[in-house]
């Protein structure tokens, strides 16, 4: 009976983690579109900074409402929080910079390659190993992404290269977020990493970009609020919780629906018509997503 209850609890946690991941995938699919507008108007780093300001307001308010102050005394979490902040800040800086020279749909698809990098970097860690069906799903989705990214030749422009670097960093960001979550809540992780990022991004924006006027910022208020509130607050809360409930490799694989949705949104908002390579590559991505969401087969001993 205790063993049966443990299995039921594990299955519930898995279902909850999968539901969180699918919901955040829908939200995250909009992120390259939201960011594209603010980057074009304000510059990459300023767009990131003002989105962080909005997110910080939501996160601090939620942190206070949830009464999480006691978690700041847990010094064992500091290392993981610091490394999470470093990797996440670098990752999103690269994404915003990439959007200056490549399309939102390409950024979304390239970021999906974090599935491959997660398996390469983390696939041998305890709790992260995928069975044959899951590995087959990862391979299919990776093939789909490669077809979309390299339809003619293996070359990347600057924006694609920056997005690829972000995809390489993503597994490490997720790893330390997962470790930090074992000590503190999602609210604390997100608030700390956002508050740490703010001054650094502000100084970088001042040094490397022209400062936008207040009128320019006001003109982008909708996209800034959507990015900061919906993506950097709600979606990231779901992301940290999903990492807490599922292996990082599986969370990244379930995320496969996001780039496909971004392609459709780019067509809707930006009149960016999907290419045949994007459509052809979408087939193995969808098939791979099916395999990766199947229950893992217990290993016989």
BALOKE-355714 format. One line per 2 residues: number of its first residue (from 1); their letters; for each residue x, y, z of C-alpha. Coordinates in Angstrom, 3 decimals. Layout:
N
NUM> A> X/Y/Z; ...
END
This chain:
301
1> XX> 0.000/0.000/0.000; 2.683/2.573/0.900
3> XX> 4.452/1.704/-2.361; 1.183/2.165/-4.286
5> XX> 0.596/5.552/-2.672; 4.142/6.599/-3.541
7> XX> 3.542/5.680/-7.189; 0.253/7.621/-7.223
9> XX> 1.971/10.663/-5.724; 4.751/10.418/-8.296
11> XX> 2.248/10.147/-11.152; 0.332/13.192/-9.866
13> XX> 3.568/15.174/-9.642; 4.462/14.133/-13.181
15> XX> 1.052/15.137/-14.543; 1.225/18.470/-12.725
17> XX> 4.722/19.109/-14.081; 3.602/18.267/-17.616
19> XX> 0.568/20.559/-17.307; 2.782/23.407/-16.059
21> XX> 5.201/22.864/-18.942; 2.496/22.837/-21.623
23> XX> 0.929/26.017/-20.211; 4.225/27.858/-19.994
25> XX> 5.057/26.687/-23.532; 2.000/28.550/-24.794
27> XX> 3.053/31.693/-22.922; 6.720/31.381/-23.908
29> XX> 5.747/31.047/-27.570; 4.636/34.690/-27.418
31> XX> 7.902/35.894/-25.867; 9.942/36.334/-29.095
33> XX> 7.029/38.285/-30.602; 6.608/40.592/-27.584
35> XX> 10.359/41.138/-27.346; 10.721/41.750/-31.089
37> XX> 8.601/44.911/-30.900; 10.409/46.353/-27.850
39> XX> 13.854/45.493/-29.204; 13.096/47.252/-32.503
41> XX> 11.900/50.379/-30.669; 14.168/50.614/-27.603
43> XX> 17.245/48.499/-28.273; 17.934/44.984/-26.990
45> XX> 19.329/45.752/-23.540; 16.863/48.559/-22.769
47> XX> 13.986/46.283/-23.821; 15.275/43.605/-21.451
49> XX> 15.782/46.118/-18.619; 12.286/47.628/-18.723
51> XX> 10.725/44.170/-18.973; 12.704/43.217/-15.861
53> XX> 11.436/46.325/-14.044; 7.838/45.236/-14.620
55> XX> 8.653/41.673/-13.567; 10.407/42.931/-10.415
57> XX> 7.312/44.873/-9.331; 5.122/41.760/-9.670
59> XX> 7.692/39.487/-8.038; 8.416/41.701/-5.015
61> XX> 4.693/42.166/-4.394; 4.055/38.418/-4.687
63> XX> 7.089/37.627/-2.508; 5.764/39.901/0.253
65> XX> 2.205/38.586/-0.070; 3.446/34.997/0.242
67> XX> 5.581/35.828/3.303; 8.792/34.278/1.987
69> XX> 11.266/36.506/3.876; 12.422/33.604/6.036
71> XX> 13.820/31.871/2.940; 16.445/34.604/2.539
73> XX> 18.133/33.220/5.673; 18.821/29.876/4.005
75> XX> 22.472/30.484/3.160; 22.834/27.034/1.588
77> XX> 20.796/28.351/-1.360; 23.058/31.349/-2.071
79> XX> 25.494/29.554/-4.388; 22.699/28.129/-6.526
81> XX> 20.813/31.441/-6.582; 23.965/33.301/-7.658
83> XX> 24.742/30.853/-10.472; 21.092/30.849/-11.559
85> XX> 21.189/34.649/-11.779; 24.433/34.585/-13.774
87> XX> 23.251/32.060/-16.349; 19.703/33.408/-16.677
89> XX> 20.842/37.017/-17.098; 23.374/35.971/-19.742
91> XX> 20.796/33.801/-21.501; 18.131/36.479/-21.832
93> XX> 20.657/39.170/-22.762; 21.716/36.970/-25.677
95> XX> 18.087/36.378/-26.701; 17.253/40.088/-26.771
97> XX> 20.466/40.842/-28.698; 19.703/38.019/-31.152
99> XX> 16.326/39.553/-31.981; 18.129/42.552/-33.479
101> XX> 19.428/40.500/-36.405; 17.198/37.434/-36.752
103> XX> 13.481/36.636/-36.739; 11.429/35.673/-33.653
105> XX> 10.583/32.292/-35.185; 14.259/31.483/-35.715
107> XX> 15.108/32.488/-32.145; 12.352/30.225/-30.814
109> XX> 13.498/27.268/-32.892; 17.177/27.676/-32.048
111> XX> 16.365/27.915/-28.349; 14.592/24.589/-28.715
113> XX> 18.020/23.008/-29.326; 18.513/23.268/-25.568
115> XX> 16.783/19.845/-25.623; 19.849/18.420/-27.342
117> XX> 22.289/20.275/-25.118; 20.373/19.220/-22.004
119> XX> 20.722/15.588/-23.022; 24.414/15.983/-23.899
121> XX> 25.305/17.854/-20.706; 22.833/16.396/-18.202
123> XX> 21.633/13.111/-19.700; 23.944/11.017/-17.558
125> XX> 23.087/12.680/-14.248; 20.923/10.764/-11.721
127> XX> 17.234/11.481/-12.332; 17.897/12.947/-15.781
129> XX> 18.549/9.798/-17.848; 15.997/9.155/-20.610
131> XX> 14.948/5.660/-21.726; 14.998/4.552/-25.388
133> XX> 11.559/5.977/-26.232; 12.385/9.333/-24.670
135> XX> 15.777/9.414/-26.379; 14.082/8.638/-29.724
137> XX> 11.786/11.610/-29.102; 14.751/13.884/-28.415
139> XX> 16.470/12.730/-31.621; 13.338/13.310/-33.715
141> XX> 12.797/16.804/-32.336; 16.448/17.713/-32.788
143> XX> 16.335/16.545/-36.437; 13.248/18.722/-36.946
145> XX> 14.988/21.770/-35.506; 18.079/21.186/-37.689
147> XX> 15.926/20.907/-40.840; 14.320/24.250/-39.997
149> XX> 17.567/26.001/-39.097; 19.808/24.724/-41.881
151> XX> 17.622/24.162/-44.978; 20.447/24.815/-47.445
153> XX> 23.820/25.055/-45.722; 25.296/24.971/-42.234
155> XX> 25.727/28.691/-41.689; 24.408/30.966/-38.942
157> XX> 24.096/34.736/-38.935; 25.048/36.718/-35.831
159> XX> 21.546/36.610/-34.359; 21.260/32.854/-34.867
161> XX> 24.686/32.386/-33.298; 23.709/34.408/-30.213
163> XX> 20.485/32.416/-29.872; 22.467/29.171/-30.184
165> XX> 24.804/30.316/-27.392; 21.719/31.013/-25.270
167> XX> 20.498/27.467/-25.971; 23.872/26.097/-24.811
169> XX> 23.655/28.103/-21.567; 20.022/27.111/-20.868
171> XX> 20.691/23.617/-19.420; 23.059/25.047/-16.805
173> XX> 20.570/27.768/-15.890; 17.885/25.112/-15.470
175> XX> 20.183/22.855/-13.455; 20.951/25.527/-10.866
177> XX> 17.328/26.667/-10.762; 16.344/23.084/-10.012
179> XX> 18.945/22.877/-7.235; 17.916/26.234/-5.766
181> XX> 14.281/25.079/-5.735; 15.199/22.324/-3.264
183> XX> 16.068/25.057/-0.720; 13.730/27.957/-1.521
185> XX> 10.452/28.635/-3.344; 9.900/29.735/-6.945
187> XX> 9.007/33.229/-5.701; 12.383/33.633/-4.006
189> XX> 14.369/32.298/-6.968; 12.667/34.572/-9.475
191> XX> 12.772/37.667/-7.287; 16.456/37.260/-6.381
193> XX> 17.592/36.578/-9.933; 15.574/39.548/-11.254
195> XX> 16.850/42.012/-8.647; 20.447/40.886/-9.234
197> XX> 20.057/41.271/-13.004; 18.528/44.769/-12.956
199> XX> 21.626/46.901/-12.138; 23.903/44.928/-14.476
201> XX> 21.545/45.156/-17.452; 20.934/48.854/-16.752
203> XX> 24.669/49.655/-16.789; 25.224/47.597/-19.946
205> XX> 22.296/49.338/-21.654; 23.649/52.786/-20.715
207> XX> 27.093/51.942/-22.041; 26.209/50.137/-25.280
209> XX> 22.905/51.691/-26.389; 21.326/55.107/-26.869
211> XX> 18.889/55.894/-24.064; 15.284/55.875/-25.330
213> XX> 13.022/58.799/-24.477; 10.116/58.432/-22.067
215> XX> 7.724/58.810/-24.994; 9.400/55.886/-26.762
217> XX> 9.089/53.752/-23.638; 5.429/54.691/-23.173
219> XX> 4.694/53.724/-26.769; 5.865/50.175/-25.982
221> XX> 4.116/49.827/-22.616; 1.842/46.975/-23.730
223> XX> 4.684/44.762/-24.987; 6.831/45.614/-21.950
225> XX> 4.030/44.692/-19.522; 3.241/41.485/-21.409
227> XX> 6.906/40.464/-21.417; 7.534/41.405/-17.792
229> XX> 4.230/40.237/-16.321; 3.203/37.292/-18.446
231> XX> 6.583/35.875/-19.501; 9.047/36.876/-16.760
233> XX> 6.559/36.447/-13.895; 3.815/33.885/-14.567
235> XX> 5.637/31.738/-17.133; 8.886/31.622/-15.172
237> XX> 7.017/30.662/-12.003; 5.559/27.724/-13.917
239> XX> 8.987/26.922/-15.364; 10.725/26.672/-11.978
241> XX> 7.902/24.515/-10.599; 8.036/22.249/-13.664
243> XX> 11.793/21.800/-13.178; 11.102/20.894/-9.562
245> XX> 8.620/18.160/-10.570; 10.222/16.729/-13.729
247> XX> 13.688/15.953/-15.117; 15.222/18.945/-16.908
249> XX> 15.558/16.909/-20.113; 11.824/16.153/-20.133
251> XX> 10.790/19.754/-19.399; 12.910/20.932/-22.315
253> XX> 11.455/18.248/-24.600; 7.852/19.094/-23.692
255> XX> 8.759/22.673/-24.589; 8.877/21.550/-28.243
257> XX> 5.390/22.882/-28.969; 6.525/26.428/-28.205
259> XX> 8.650/27.109/-31.325; 5.912/25.725/-33.585
261> XX> 3.405/28.083/-32.009; 5.878/30.960/-32.341
263> XX> 6.051/30.312/-36.091; 2.263/30.630/-36.319
265> XX> 2.271/33.769/-34.146; 5.023/35.335/-36.267
267> XX> 2.851/34.791/-39.319; -0.170/36.283/-37.519
269> XX> 1.528/39.348/-35.998; 4.436/39.994/-38.372
271> XX> 3.225/38.450/-41.654; 6.314/36.189/-41.479
273> XX> 5.183/33.302/-43.722; 6.458/29.861/-42.614
275> XX> 8.978/28.289/-45.009; 8.753/24.744/-46.329
277> XX> 11.736/23.866/-44.147; 9.873/25.075/-41.071
279> XX> 6.794/23.039/-42.011; 8.851/19.919/-42.843
281> XX> 10.861/20.236/-39.642; 7.691/20.600/-37.608
283> XX> 6.672/16.994/-38.330; 9.487/15.254/-36.383
285> XX> 9.128/17.847/-33.631; 5.479/16.925/-33.097
287> XX> 6.249/13.180/-33.324; 9.152/13.543/-30.935
289> XX> 6.948/15.376/-28.470; 4.617/12.358/-28.454
291> XX> 7.429/9.961/-27.535; 8.892/12.236/-24.876
293> XX> 5.576/12.545/-23.046; 5.104/8.783/-22.667
295> XX> 5.585/7.261/-19.230; 9.120/6.102/-18.621
297> XX> 9.533/2.295/-18.649; 11.024/1.000/-15.379
299> XX> 14.453/-0.550/-15.761; 14.483/-4.264/-14.879
301> X> 17.193/-5.322/-12.473
END
